[in-house]
Amino acid sequence: MKKVVTILFVLFTIATYSTKAQNCPCHQISKCQTPCSDVKEDDSKVQVLYFHQTRRCATCQAVENVTKTTVTEEYGKEVTFKSINIEKEKELAKKYGVHGQSLLVVKGKEKYNLTNVGFMYARNQPQRLKSKLITTIKSLK
C-alpha cells in the first residue's frame, strides 16, 4: 500500500508541473541540454537544492533527510545544501523553474534534476539515492 501511495504521489507531483516546466529540459531525469538562463554562469560551487511545500509527507521528509545527511557527511562545507519552501520562496522557485517538490544538483548553468530518484529511493532504499547524489556531485566537480 505504501508503494502505491508513493507512486501516486510522485505521479501527482509530476502532473502538477506547468506546461512551461514540462517543456524545460531541466525537468527531465538527466542533465539539462539547454540550461535555464536564470542560473548564474559564475557560480563555481556545487549546490544541492531541495524544494518543498509547507505540508510534506513522509517521503518528502525522507528525501530531505537523506540528501542533507549525504551532502553534510560526504562534502561538509564544500557543497551547499539548501531546503527551500516554494510557498515562501516563490522567486527562488521561479528562478530554477520549480513548481513542486524538486531535488536539484546545480553548478553554474549545469543542473541535474534528481527528483524522481529521490522519491523512488529515499524511504526504502536510501543508499541508492545517496549513491546517485555522490555520483552527480562528483560529475560537477
C-alpha positions as CSV (number, residue, x, y, z in Angstrom):
1,M,0.0,0.0,0.0
2,K,2.8,2.4,0.9
3,K,4.4,1.8,-2.5
4,V,1.2,2.5,-4.3
5,V,0.7,5.8,-2.3
6,T,4.3,6.8,-3.0
7,I,3.9,6.1,-6.8
8,L,0.7,8.0,-6.9
9,F,2.2,10.9,-5.1
10,V,5.2,11.0,-7.5
11,L,2.8,10.9,-10.5
12,F,0.7,13.6,-9.0
13,T,3.7,15.8,-8.4
14,I,4.9,15.4,-11.9
15,A,1.5,16.1,-13.3
16,T,1.2,19.4,-11.4
17,Y,4.2,20.9,-13.3
18,S,3.0,23.7,-15.6
19,T,3.3,23.5,-19.3
20,K,6.3,25.7,-19.2
21,A,8.1,23.4,-16.8
22,Q,7.2,20.4,-18.8
23,N,8.9,21.9,-21.9
24,C,12.0,22.8,-19.9
25,P,14.7,20.1,-20.2
26,C,15.6,20.8,-16.5
27,H,12.6,18.7,-15.5
28,Q,13.9,15.6,-17.2
29,I,15.8,12.9,-15.2
30,S,19.1,13.6,-16.9
31,K,21.3,16.7,-17.4
32,C,19.8,19.8,-18.9
33,Q,20.6,20.2,-22.6
34,T,19.8,23.9,-22.6
35,P,20.3,25.2,-19.0
36,C,17.9,27.8,-17.7
37,S,19.1,31.3,-18.3
38,D,18.4,32.4,-14.8
39,V,21.2,30.3,-13.3
40,K,24.4,32.4,-12.9
41,E,27.3,31.3,-15.0
42,D,29.9,32.3,-12.5
43,D,28.7,30.0,-9.7
44,S,31.7,27.8,-9.0
45,K,30.3,25.9,-6.1
46,V,28.0,22.9,-6.3
47,Q,24.7,23.3,-4.6
48,V,22.1,20.7,-3.7
49,L,18.6,22.3,-3.6
50,Y,15.6,20.6,-2.2
51,F,12.3,22.5,-3.0
52,H,9.3,21.5,-1.0
53,Q,5.9,22.8,0.1
54,T,4.8,23.6,3.6
55,R,2.8,20.3,4.0
56,R,5.0,17.3,3.5
57,C,4.5,13.6,3.5
58,A,7.0,11.1,5.0
59,T,8.6,10.6,1.6
60,C,9.2,14.3,1.2
61,Q,10.8,14.4,4.6
62,A,12.9,11.4,3.8
63,V,14.2,12.9,0.6
64,E,15.3,16.0,2.5
65,N,16.9,13.9,5.4
66,V,18.8,11.5,3.2
67,T,20.0,14.4,0.9
68,K,21.1,16.6,3.8
69,T,22.9,13.8,5.6
70,T,24.7,12.7,2.5
71,V,25.8,16.2,1.5
72,T,26.9,17.0,5.0
73,E,28.8,13.7,5.7
74,E,30.4,13.4,2.2
75,Y,31.3,17.0,1.5
76,G,31.0,19.2,4.6
77,K,31.0,22.8,3.6
78,E,32.5,22.1,0.1
79,V,28.9,21.5,-1.2
80,T,26.0,23.6,-0.1
81,F,22.6,22.0,0.8
82,K,19.5,24.2,0.9
83,S,16.0,23.2,1.8
84,I,13.6,25.7,0.2
85,N,9.9,26.1,0.9
86,I,8.4,27.1,-2.5
87,E,5.4,28.7,-0.9
88,K,7.6,31.1,0.9
89,E,10.4,31.5,-1.6
90,K,8.4,31.9,-4.8
91,E,11.1,33.9,-6.6
92,L,13.8,31.4,-5.9
93,A,11.5,28.6,-7.1
94,K,10.7,30.6,-10.2
95,K,14.4,31.2,-10.8
96,Y,15.0,27.4,-11.0
97,G,11.8,26.6,-12.8
98,V,10.4,24.6,-9.9
99,H,6.6,24.2,-9.4
100,G,6.5,21.3,-6.9
101,Q,8.8,19.1,-4.8
102,S,12.2,19.0,-6.6
103,L,15.7,17.8,-5.9
104,L,18.3,19.7,-7.9
105,V,22.1,19.5,-8.1
106,V,23.4,22.7,-9.6
107,K,26.7,24.3,-10.5
108,G,26.7,27.4,-12.7
109,K,24.4,26.7,-15.7
110,E,24.6,22.9,-15.2
111,K,21.6,21.5,-13.5
112,Y,20.6,17.9,-12.7
113,N,17.1,17.0,-11.6
114,L,17.1,14.1,-9.2
115,T,13.5,14.4,-8.1
116,N,12.3,11.0,-9.4
117,V,15.4,9.2,-8.0
118,G,14.8,10.9,-4.6
119,F,11.1,9.9,-4.4
120,M,11.8,6.4,-5.6
121,Y,14.5,5.5,-3.1
122,A,14.6,7.9,-0.1
123,R,12.4,5.8,2.1
124,N,13.0,2.2,1.1
125,Q,16.5,2.3,-0.5
126,P,18.2,5.4,0.8
127,Q,21.7,4.1,-0.2
128,R,20.6,4.3,-3.9
129,L,19.7,7.9,-3.5
130,K,22.9,8.6,-1.6
131,S,24.9,6.9,-4.4
132,K,23.2,8.9,-7.1
133,L,23.8,12.2,-5.3
134,I,27.5,11.4,-4.8
135,T,27.9,10.4,-8.5
136,T,26.1,13.5,-9.7
137,I,28.1,15.9,-7.4
138,K,31.4,14.3,-8.5
139,S,30.4,14.9,-12.1
140,L,30.2,18.6,-11.4
141,K,33.5,19.0,-9.5
